[in-house]
Amino acid sequence: MSNVIIRSFRPGDRNAVCTICCDSADKGEPIERTLADREWAADLLTKYYTDYEPSSTFVAEDNGKVVGYILGCFDNRRYGLVMLFIIIPWLLVKGLTRGVFFTSQFWGVVAAGVHNWRRLFHWRKTSFHSHQAHLHVGIAKGHRGHHVGRQLVETLVSYAKTKGVHELTASVHDSNQAACRFFEHAGFKVQDSHPMIMRRGDALERYTALLYVKKIF
Ligand SMILES: CC(C)(COP(=O)(O)OP(=O)(O)OC[C@H]1O[C@@H](n2cnc3c(N)ncnc32)[C@H](O)[C@@H]1OP(=O)(O)O)[C@@H](O)C(=O)NCCC(=O)NCCS
């Protein structure tokens, strides 16, 4: 792991970022039990950061291979507007052409989203209007536990300071214990929590979404 370097995101890294994201989006496991169309899911989860705010994204490279990423957004309001008016409409069209919406799995996800609407509404108010910035981090399975994630967070925090960002947030499943310990170790504290439902396979699963916040001085 000694050859790992952290560097700014380049457009050519996007495929690797999407692959790691889809391989780890379900609490560190592949996303397929939640959404089967990886390309569509990857666009939903990463496109804002890689295409609309690439300067706040960093990758970890090991011997020329991208093995981890941190996706940053330093303006939650802009994120909401870009998602609502550009990315989601584009995903609706793309989803139609790829048949994403003609699966019971997709409608299970929508049903869970409707169930969670109170939390999503509250989160939008608290996270998007009270907090300035957020992040997502993902490390390829064989590279976890070697402080790659820690270096990525440190890099993003240093960069955030130069941009006048005073706090970073991350939303984590309470059952994703590795991520909870990781953020606590990095100085994040739970500031908010909400009961949620998600669809995994054929089952509905209850969990608590934790909002981790780190103050930056
Ligand atoms: C969570 C994740 C980013 C951690 O990255 P990582 O590079 O493996 O973590 P690090 O090696 O930098 O760990 C830093 C500290 O976090 C804690 N930590 C990390 N993984 C842990 C685990 N599995 N169990 C307990 N503590 C853990 C430890 O305190 C560790 O410090 P230490 O090794 O000195 O004890 C990685 O496991 C991952 O990609 N998970 C899947 C995606 C995800 O859940 N992302 C978070 C939601 S945005």
Ligand as a Chemical Component Dictionary entry (heavy atoms), coordinates in Angstrom:
data_LIG
# 
_chem_comp.id                   LIG 
_chem_comp.type                 NON-POLYMER 
_chem_comp.pdbx_formal_charge   0 
_chem_comp.three_letter_code    LIG 
# 
loop_
_chem_comp_atom.comp_id 
_chem_comp_atom.atom_id 
_chem_comp_atom.alt_atom_id 
_chem_comp_atom.type_symbol 
_chem_comp_atom.charge 
_chem_comp_atom.model_Cartn_x 
_chem_comp_atom.model_Cartn_y 
_chem_comp_atom.model_Cartn_z 
_chem_comp_atom.pdbx_ordinal 
LIG C1  C1  C 0 -15.602 3.345  5.330  1  
LIG C2  C2  C 0 -14.363 3.318  4.413  2  
LIG C3  C3  C 0 -14.386 4.542  3.518  3  
LIG C4  C4  C 0 -13.120 3.364  5.314  4  
LIG O1  O1  O 0 -11.970 3.511  4.488  5  
LIG P1  P1  P 0 -10.595 2.770  4.854  6  
LIG O2  O2  O 0 -9.536  3.260  3.965  7  
LIG O3  O3  O 0 -10.850 1.305  4.865  8  
LIG O4  O4  O 0 -10.376 3.277  6.361  9  
LIG P2  P2  P 0 -8.985  3.660  7.051  10 
LIG O5  O5  O 0 -8.033  2.526  6.871  11 
LIG O6  O6  O 0 -8.533  4.997  6.569  12 
LIG O7  O7  O 0 -9.424  3.736  8.576  13 
LIG C5  C5  C 0 -9.266  4.896  9.390  14 
LIG C6  C6  C 0 -9.860  4.574  10.750 15 
LIG O8  O8  O 0 -11.268 4.310  10.611 16 
LIG C7  C7  C 0 -11.635 3.232  11.491 17 
LIG N1  N1  N 0 -12.089 2.090  10.679 18 
LIG C8  C8  C 0 -11.959 1.926  9.334  19 
LIG N2  N2  N 0 -12.522 0.755  8.936  20 
LIG C9  C9  C 0 -12.980 0.163  10.064 21 
LIG C10 C10 C 0 -13.640 -1.070 10.321 22 
LIG N3  N3  N 0 -13.945 -1.938 9.348  23 
LIG N4  N4  N 0 -13.970 -1.363 11.601 24 
LIG C11 C11 C 0 -13.680 -0.510 12.629 25 
LIG N5  N5  N 0 -13.046 0.687  12.437 26 
LIG C12 C12 C 0 -12.705 1.003  11.179 27 
LIG C13 C13 C 0 -10.393 2.889  12.284 28 
LIG O9  O9  O 0 -10.409 3.682  13.478 29 
LIG C14 C14 C 0 -9.273  3.349  11.385 30 
LIG O10 O10 O 0 -8.098  3.739  12.079 31 
LIG P3  P3  P 0 -7.021  2.625  12.597 32 
LIG O11 O11 O 0 -6.779  1.693  11.447 33 
LIG O12 O12 O 0 -5.813  3.443  12.946 34 
LIG O13 O13 O 0 -7.650  1.948  13.751 35 
LIG C15 C15 C 0 -14.308 1.990  3.584  36 
LIG O14 O14 O 0 -14.507 0.901  4.444  37 
LIG C16 C16 C 0 -15.336 1.932  2.470  38 
LIG O15 O15 O 0 -15.075 2.324  1.339  39 
LIG N6  N6  N 0 -16.559 1.413  2.772  40 
LIG C17 C17 C 0 -17.594 1.292  1.743  41 
LIG C18 C18 C 0 -18.204 2.626  1.342  42 
LIG C19 C19 C 0 -18.798 3.353  2.539  43 
LIG O16 O16 O 0 -19.389 2.773  3.429  44 
LIG N7  N7  N 0 -18.634 4.695  2.552  45 
LIG C20 C20 C 0 -19.078 5.545  3.649  46 
LIG C21 C21 C 0 -20.393 6.196  3.415  47 
LIG S1  S1  S 0 -20.190 7.698  2.440  48 
# 
loop_
_chem_comp_bond.comp_id 
_chem_comp_bond.atom_id_1 
_chem_comp_bond.atom_id_2 
_chem_comp_bond.value_order 
_chem_comp_bond.pdbx_ordinal 
LIG C1  C2  SING 1  
LIG C2  C3  SING 2  
LIG C2  C4  SING 3  
LIG C2  C15 SING 4  
LIG C4  O1  SING 5  
LIG O1  P1  SING 6  
LIG P1  O2  DOUB 7  
LIG P1  O3  SING 8  
LIG P1  O4  SING 9  
LIG O4  P2  SING 10 
LIG P2  O5  DOUB 11 
LIG P2  O6  SING 12 
LIG P2  O7  SING 13 
LIG O7  C5  SING 14 
LIG C5  C6  SING 15 
LIG C6  O8  SING 16 
LIG C6  C14 SING 17 
LIG O8  C7  SING 18 
LIG C7  N1  SING 19 
LIG C7  C13 SING 20 
LIG N1  C8  SING 21 
LIG N1  C12 SING 22 
LIG C8  N2  DOUB 23 
LIG N2  C9  SING 24 
LIG C9  C10 SING 25 
LIG C9  C12 DOUB 26 
LIG C10 N3  SING 27 
LIG C10 N4  DOUB 28 
LIG N4  C11 SING 29 
LIG C11 N5  DOUB 30 
LIG N5  C12 SING 31 
LIG C13 O9  SING 32 
LIG C13 C14 SING 33 
LIG C14 O10 SING 34 
LIG O10 P3  SING 35 
LIG P3  O11 DOUB 36 
LIG P3  O12 SING 37 
LIG P3  O13 SING 38 
LIG C15 O14 SING 39 
LIG C15 C16 SING 40 
LIG C16 O15 DOUB 41 
LIG C16 N6  SING 42 
LIG N6  C17 SING 43 
LIG C17 C18 SING 44 
LIG C18 C19 SING 45 
LIG C19 O16 DOUB 46 
LIG C19 N7  SING 47 
LIG N7  C20 SING 48 
LIG C20 C21 SING 49 
LIG C21 S1  SING 50 
# 
